[in-house]
Amino acid sequence: MIEIAPSRIAARARKLMPARLARFARAQDGAAAVEFAMVALPFLALLFAILETALVFFAGQSLEASAAASARLIMTGQAQTSVSPSNGTVGYTAQDFKNAVCARLSSLFDCSQLYVSVQTYSSFSSAIPGTSTPLDKGTGKMTVDVNNLPYSAGTPGSIVVVQLYYQWPILVSLLNASLPDINGNRLLVATSVFRNEPYQ
C-alpha cells in the first residue's frame, strides 16, 4: 500500500481549489431555480391580488343584478300585496324581502352579511340627495348600523330606493390598501331607484 504524505495532499488541494471555485462560479445549472425563488413571492402576491380584484368586481355585478331583480317585487306590487311567508299577513316584512333578495344571490354570498335598506320618497329629486347610508363612523371604524335599515315599500306611484350592502372579505392586503373598506372588508353597494307601478 502506497502512503501519500499529508503535505502532498494539502498541496494538491490548494492547487485544485482555485479551479473548482472558478468552475462553481461559471456553473449555470441552478440559475433558473434561484431566479424563480427571488420573484416567486411578489409574483404570487400580484397574481392573487388580480384574482381577488376580479372576484370583487364580479360580486359587485352579481349584487347589482340581484338588486334590480328584487326591486321588481316592490315596483310591481308583489311585495306589498302578497301574503308574508313569515307571519301570514298581507305585505312582505323587511325579513321577507331580505330572504327574497338572498334567493337571487349566488352561493358566493353569505346572507348574514347582507343588509337591505328600502326607502320611499315623494319625488326623484328628493330621493337621491336624501338617501342615507346605514354606516356608523362613530367608533372610529366604519360599521353597518343595523338600527338604520328602513323598510318602506310604498304605495302605487311612490318613488322607492332599494339599497343592498354587503361586506366582502378581503384576503390579499394589497387590494385593501387602495379601496375603501369596512372592518377590513370591501363594502359592496347596489342601488335601484324606481317609481312603483299602479298595481292596484
C-alpha positions as CSV (number, residue, x, y, z in Angstrom):
1,M,0.0,0.0,0.0
2,I,1.4,3.4,-1.1
3,E,1.1,6.1,1.5
4,I,0.8,9.8,0.5
5,A,2.2,12.3,2.8
6,P,-0.3,14.8,4.3
7,S,1.8,17.7,3.0
8,R,1.3,16.4,-0.6
9,I,-2.4,16.1,-0.1
10,A,-2.7,19.7,1.2
11,A,-0.6,21.0,-1.7
12,R,-2.7,19.2,-4.2
13,A,-5.9,20.6,-2.6
14,R,-4.5,24.1,-2.7
15,K,-3.7,23.6,-6.4
16,L,-7.2,22.3,-7.3
17,M,-9.2,24.8,-5.2
18,P,-9.0,27.8,-7.5
19,A,-10.0,25.7,-10.5
20,R,-13.0,24.3,-8.6
21,L,-14.1,27.7,-7.4
22,A,-13.8,29.1,-10.9
23,R,-15.9,26.2,-12.2
24,F,-18.5,26.8,-9.5
25,A,-18.8,30.5,-10.3
26,R,-19.3,29.6,-14.0
27,A,-22.0,27.0,-13.3
28,Q,-25.5,27.9,-14.6
29,D,-27.4,24.7,-13.6
30,G,-29.4,26.2,-10.7
31,A,-29.8,29.8,-12.1
32,A,-33.5,29.4,-13.0
33,A,-34.4,28.0,-9.6
34,V,-32.6,30.8,-7.8
35,E,-34.2,33.5,-10.1
36,F,-37.7,32.0,-9.6
37,A,-37.2,31.9,-5.8
38,M,-36.4,35.6,-5.9
39,V,-39.5,36.6,-7.9
40,A,-42.0,34.0,-6.7
41,L,-43.4,35.8,-3.7
42,P,-44.0,39.2,-5.5
43,F,-45.4,37.3,-8.5
44,L,-47.8,35.2,-6.5
45,A,-48.9,38.2,-4.4
46,L,-49.7,40.2,-7.6
47,L,-51.5,37.2,-9.1
48,F,-53.7,36.7,-6.0
49,A,-54.4,40.5,-5.9
50,I,-55.5,40.4,-9.6
51,L,-57.7,37.4,-9.0
52,E,-59.3,38.9,-5.9
53,T,-59.9,42.2,-7.7
54,A,-61.7,40.3,-10.5
55,L,-63.8,38.4,-7.8
56,V,-64.8,41.7,-6.1
57,F,-66.0,43.2,-9.3
58,F,-67.9,40.0,-10.2
59,A,-69.5,40.0,-6.8
60,G,-70.5,43.7,-7.2
61,Q,-72.1,42.9,-10.6
62,S,-74.0,40.0,-9.0
63,L,-75.2,42.2,-6.2
64,E,-76.4,44.8,-8.8
65,A,-78.3,42.1,-10.7
66,S,-79.9,40.9,-7.5
67,A,-80.9,44.4,-6.6
68,A,-82.6,45.0,-9.9
69,A,-84.4,41.7,-9.9
70,S,-85.5,42.1,-6.2
71,A,-86.7,45.7,-6.8
72,R,-89.2,44.4,-9.3
73,L,-91.1,42.7,-6.4
74,I,-91.7,46.2,-4.9
75,M,-92.2,48.0,-8.2
76,T,-94.9,45.6,-9.4
77,G,-96.6,45.5,-6.0
78,Q,-95.9,41.8,-5.3
79,A,-94.1,42.6,-2.1
80,Q,-97.0,44.9,-0.9
81,T,-99.9,42.6,-1.9
82,S,-98.6,39.1,-1.4
83,V,-99.0,37.2,1.8
84,S,-96.0,37.3,4.1
85,P,-94.2,33.9,4.4
86,S,-93.2,34.7,8.0
87,N,-96.4,35.9,9.6
88,G,-99.3,35.3,7.1
89,T,-100.3,38.9,6.8
90,V,-100.6,40.9,3.6
91,G,-97.3,42.5,2.6
92,Y,-93.7,41.5,3.0
93,T,-91.8,42.3,6.1
94,A,-88.2,43.5,6.0
95,Q,-87.0,40.0,6.6
96,D,-89.3,38.6,3.9
97,F,-87.8,41.0,1.4
98,K,-84.3,40.2,2.5
99,N,-85.0,36.5,2.1
100,A,-86.2,37.2,-1.4
101,V,-83.0,39.1,-2.2
102,C,-80.9,36.2,-0.8
103,A,-82.8,33.7,-3.0
104,R,-81.5,35.7,-6.0
105,L,-77.8,35.8,-4.9
106,S,-75.2,33.3,-5.9
107,S,-73.6,30.9,-3.5
108,L,-70.6,33.2,-3.2
109,F,-72.6,35.4,-0.7
110,D,-73.3,34.8,2.9
111,C,-76.8,36.3,3.7
112,S,-75.8,37.0,7.3
113,Q,-73.5,39.7,5.9
114,L,-76.2,41.3,3.7
115,Y,-78.0,44.4,4.7
116,V,-81.1,45.8,2.9
117,S,-82.5,49.3,3.0
118,V,-85.8,50.2,1.3
119,Q,-86.8,53.9,1.5
120,T,-89.8,55.8,0.0
121,Y,-89.8,59.4,-1.3
122,S,-92.3,61.7,-2.9
123,S,-90.2,62.7,-5.9
124,F,-87.0,61.7,-7.7
125,S,-85.3,65.0,-6.8
126,S,-85.7,64.2,-3.1
127,A,-84.7,60.6,-3.4
128,I,-81.0,60.7,-4.4
129,P,-79.8,63.6,-2.1
130,G,-81.9,62.3,0.8
131,T,-80.7,58.7,0.6
132,S,-78.6,58.0,3.6
133,T,-76.3,55.0,4.0
134,P,-76.6,52.9,7.2
135,L,-73.0,53.4,8.1
136,D,-71.8,54.4,11.5
137,K,-68.4,56.1,11.8
138,G,-68.7,57.0,15.5
139,T,-66.5,54.2,16.7
140,G,-63.5,55.2,14.5
141,K,-64.1,52.3,12.2
142,M,-67.0,52.1,9.7
143,T,-69.6,49.6,10.8
144,V,-73.1,48.9,9.4
145,D,-75.7,50.4,11.7
146,V,-78.4,47.6,11.8
147,N,-80.7,50.1,13.5
148,N,-80.7,52.3,10.5
149,L,-82.1,49.9,7.9
150,P,-85.6,51.2,7.0
151,Y,-88.1,49.2,5.0
152,S,-90.9,51.1,3.4
153,A,-92.1,49.6,0.1
154,G,-94.5,52.5,-0.5
155,T,-97.8,52.6,-2.5
156,P,-98.6,52.8,-6.2
157,G,-96.7,55.7,-7.7
158,S,-94.2,56.1,-4.8
159,I,-90.5,56.7,-5.5
160,V,-88.6,53.8,-3.9
161,V,-84.8,53.4,-3.4
162,V,-83.6,49.9,-2.7
163,Q,-80.0,49.6,-1.5
164,L,-78.1,46.4,-0.8
165,Y,-75.0,46.4,1.4
166,Y,-72.6,43.5,1.6
167,Q,-69.3,43.2,3.4
168,W,-67.0,41.3,1.1
169,P,-64.0,39.7,2.9
170,I,-60.6,40.8,1.5
171,L,-57.8,38.2,1.8
172,V,-54.9,39.9,-0.1
173,S,-54.0,43.1,1.7
174,L,-52.6,44.7,-1.4
175,L,-56.2,45.2,-2.6
176,N,-57.4,46.6,0.7
177,A,-54.8,49.5,0.6
178,S,-56.4,51.1,-2.5
179,L,-60.1,50.5,-1.9
180,P,-62.3,51.9,0.9
181,D,-63.0,49.2,3.5
182,I,-65.3,48.5,6.4
183,N,-63.7,46.5,9.2
184,G,-61.1,45.0,6.8
185,N,-63.9,44.1,4.3
186,R,-64.8,45.7,1.0
187,L,-68.2,47.3,1.2
188,L,-70.2,46.4,-1.9
189,V,-73.3,48.6,-2.5
190,A,-76.0,48.1,-5.1
191,T,-78.8,50.6,-5.6
192,S,-82.1,50.6,-7.6
193,V,-84.2,53.7,-7.9
194,F,-87.7,53.4,-9.5
195,R,-91.3,54.5,-9.4
196,N,-93.9,51.9,-8.3
197,E,-96.3,50.8,-10.9
198,P,-100.1,51.5,-10.5
199,Y,-100.6,47.9,-9.4
200,Q,-104.0,48.3,-7.6
